[in-house]
Amino acid sequence: MFRRVLLPLLLILPLAAQGTPPTLREAVERFDAAQAQVQTLQCPFALTLRRSLLKTPSVTKGTLYLQGSDFVHFAFQPPEDLILHLTPKALISYSPEAKAGELMKIGLIKNANRKFLGLGQKLSYLSEYFQIQLGESRDLPGTWLLAMVPRTLAMRKRMQALNLWVDKETWLPRQVQWVERSGDSWLVELGPLKINQALPPTVTGFKLPEGIPLRSEFSFFATRKK
């Protein structure tokens, strides 16, 4: 299940013909097979949040770390005071300067993984819930665009679209975007990926300091209004 809430992670798999879009079946097979090879990953990211009721989007940056199915860790750069650490069992949000955090057990959240759609699900899994179209991207040159719209009524009530851009030469992810029913959108742009290299001990051994007050919630997605 944790594979469904992580960023799309792929190894280098060149396409048979770079100028010709692969078939959807080929894309699914390549995506899924490559994702299964990734044990660790590290890369810079930029998160752009556009809210329908706000004129100016907010942009935050940081570094993303992933270790197999164990965890995904987002370390935000200043002035953002935030660390997100997601495991198969819990969602943790920690503010070092504020010395406060939030902890939400996965089992307590209904449909929690919808909040992270596009962050690592296999295409074979996504195809059960989305209609997928594959084509060349006009927004990001040198990439294929996988444009997805919800199949199920339950999903359509929550989301409008899920989009994934993959590099033509390497078949690695470049961007992922999900658009909520309200019109709010989340765009994650990924920098150079370091795959299957050792992660920092502060990340692999991440623990909240003793005595940190924890609220039983996970409000990150509801509060990014800066």
C-alpha positions in Angstrom: 0.0 0.0 0.0 2.9 2.4 0.8 4.0 2.1 -2.9 0.8 4.1 -3.7 1.8 7.2 -1.7 5.4 7.7 -2.9 6.8 9.8 -5.7 7.0 8.0 -9.1 10.5 6.4 -9.1 12.0 5.0 -12.3 15.4 3.7 -13.5 16.8 4.6 -16.9 14.9 2.7 -19.5 15.4 4.0 -23.1 12.4 3.9 -25.4 12.6 1.8 -28.5 12.0 4.9 -30.6 12.5 8.2 -28.9 10.5 10.3 -31.4 7.5 7.9 -31.4 5.2 7.6 -28.3 5.2 4.1 -26.9 1.9 2.3 -26.6 0.1 2.7 -23.3 0.7 -1.0 -22.6 4.5 -0.5 -23.1 4.5 2.6 -21.0 2.8 0.8 -18.1 5.2 -2.1 -18.3 8.3 0.1 -18.5 7.0 2.4 -15.7 6.2 -0.5 -13.3 9.3 -2.5 -14.0 11.6 0.5 -13.5 9.9 1.6 -10.3 10.4 -1.8 -8.8 14.2 -1.4 -9.1 14.5 1.7 -7.0 15.8 1.1 -3.4 16.7 4.6 -2.5 16.3 8.0 -4.1 17.3 11.6 -3.4 16.5 14.7 -5.3 15.6 18.4 -5.0 12.0 19.4 -5.5 9.8 22.4 -5.9 6.2 22.3 -4.9 3.8 24.9 -6.4 0.3 25.2 -4.9 -2.3 27.1 -6.8 -5.6 27.7 -5.0 -8.7 28.7 -6.9 -9.5 31.4 -4.3 -6.0 32.9 -4.3 -4.3 34.9 -7.2 -0.7 34.2 -6.3 0.5 30.6 -6.1 2.8 29.5 -3.3 6.2 27.9 -4.0 8.2 25.8 -1.6 11.4 23.9 -2.1 13.5 21.3 -0.5 15.0 17.8 -0.8 13.1 14.5 -1.1 14.5 11.2 0.2 13.0 7.7 -0.3 14.0 4.3 1.0 12.1 1.5 -0.6 8.8 0.9 1.1 10.1 2.1 4.4 9.6 5.9 4.1 9.5 9.0 2.1 11.0 12.1 3.7 10.5 15.7 2.6 12.9 18.3 4.1 11.8 21.8 3.2 14.2 24.7 2.8 14.0 27.8 4.9 11.9 29.9 5.4 9.5 26.9 5.4 9.7 25.3 8.9 8.7 21.8 8.0 9.7 18.2 7.7 7.3 15.5 6.4 8.1 11.9 7.1 5.7 9.3 5.7 5.8 5.6 6.6 3.4 2.7 5.9 1.9 3.2 9.3 1.9 7.0 9.9 2.1 10.5 8.5 4.4 12.8 10.5 4.6 16.6 10.2 7.3 18.3 12.2 8.2 22.0 12.7 11.7 22.2 14.2 11.5 25.9 15.1 8.0 25.7 16.5 8.9 22.4 18.3 5.6 21.0 17.4 4.3 18.2 15.2 1.3 16.2 14.0 1.0 12.4 13.9 -1.8 10.6 12.0 -1.9 6.8 11.8 -2.7 5.6 8.3 -5.4 3.3 9.6 -7.3 6.2 11.0 -7.7 8.0 7.6 -10.3 7.1 5.1 -9.0 7.1 1.6 -5.9 8.8 2.9 -3.9 7.9 -0.2 -6.0 10.1 -2.4 -4.0 13.0 -0.9 -0.9 11.6 -2.4 -2.2 10.4 -5.8 0.6 10.4 -8.3 3.3 10.0 -5.7 4.5 6.6 -6.7 1.6 4.4 -7.7 2.2 1.9 -10.4 0.5 2.7 -13.7 -1.2 -0.7 -13.6 -2.8 0.3 -10.3 -3.7 3.8 -11.5 -5.3 2.4 -14.6 -8.0 0.8 -12.4 -9.1 4.3 -11.2 -8.1 6.6 -14.1 -8.4 6.7 -17.9 -4.8 7.3 -19.1 -3.8 9.1 -22.3 -0.2 9.2 -23.5 1.1 12.0 -25.7 3.9 14.5 -26.2 4.0 17.4 -23.8 3.8 21.0 -25.0 4.4 22.4 -21.5 7.7 20.6 -20.8 9.8 19.9 -23.9 11.5 16.5 -24.1 8.9 14.7 -22.1 5.9 12.4 -22.6 2.7 13.4 -20.8 0.5 10.8 -19.1 -2.8 12.6 -18.6 -5.3 10.9 -16.3 -8.9 11.5 -15.5 -10.9 9.6 -12.8 -12.9 6.6 -13.8 -14.9 6.1 -10.6 -17.5 8.3 -9.2 -15.8 8.4 -5.8 -12.6 9.6 -7.3 -14.3 12.2 -9.5 -15.9 13.7 -6.4 -12.3 14.4 -5.1 -10.2 15.0 -8.2 -10.3 16.5 -11.7 -7.0 15.2 -13.1 -3.6 13.6 -12.4 -0.7 14.4 -14.8 2.7 12.8 -15.0 5.6 14.0 -17.2 8.4 11.5 -18.0 11.7 12.3 -19.7 11.9 10.9 -23.3 15.5 9.9 -23.1 15.7 8.4 -19.6 12.0 7.6 -18.9 12.5 9.2 -15.5 9.9 11.5 -13.9 10.2 15.2 -14.4 6.9 16.5 -12.9 3.8 15.3 -11.3 0.6 17.3 -10.8 -2.8 16.5 -9.3 -5.8 18.8 -9.5 -8.5 18.6 -6.9 -12.2 19.0 -7.5 -12.1 22.5 -6.1 -9.6 23.6 -8.8 -6.7 23.7 -6.4 -3.6 22.1 -7.9 -0.3 20.7 -6.7 2.7 20.6 -9.0 5.9 18.8 -7.9 8.9 19.5 -10.1 11.8 17.1 -9.5 15.5 17.9 -9.9 18.3 15.5 -10.8 17.7 12.1 -9.2 20.3 10.2 -7.3 19.2 6.5 -7.3 20.3 3.7 -5.1 22.8 5.7 -3.1 23.2 5.9 0.7 20.9 8.4 2.4 22.0 10.7 5.2 21.8 9.0 8.7 19.6 12.0 9.9 17.0 10.8 7.4 17.2 7.1 7.7 17.2 7.4 11.5 14.6 10.2 11.7 12.8 10.4 15.0 10.9 13.2 16.7 12.7 14.7 19.6 11.4 13.6 23.0 8.8 15.9 24.6 7.5 17.3 21.3 3.8 17.9 21.5 1.9 16.0 18.8 -1.6 16.7 17.5 -3.5 13.7 16.1 -4.1 15.2 12.7 -2.2 15.8 9.4 -3.1 19.3 8.2 -0.3 19.9 5.7 -2.6 19.8 2.6 -5.2 22.0 4.2 -2.8 24.7 5.4 -0.5 25.5 2.5 -1.9 29.0 2.0 1.2 31.1 2.0 
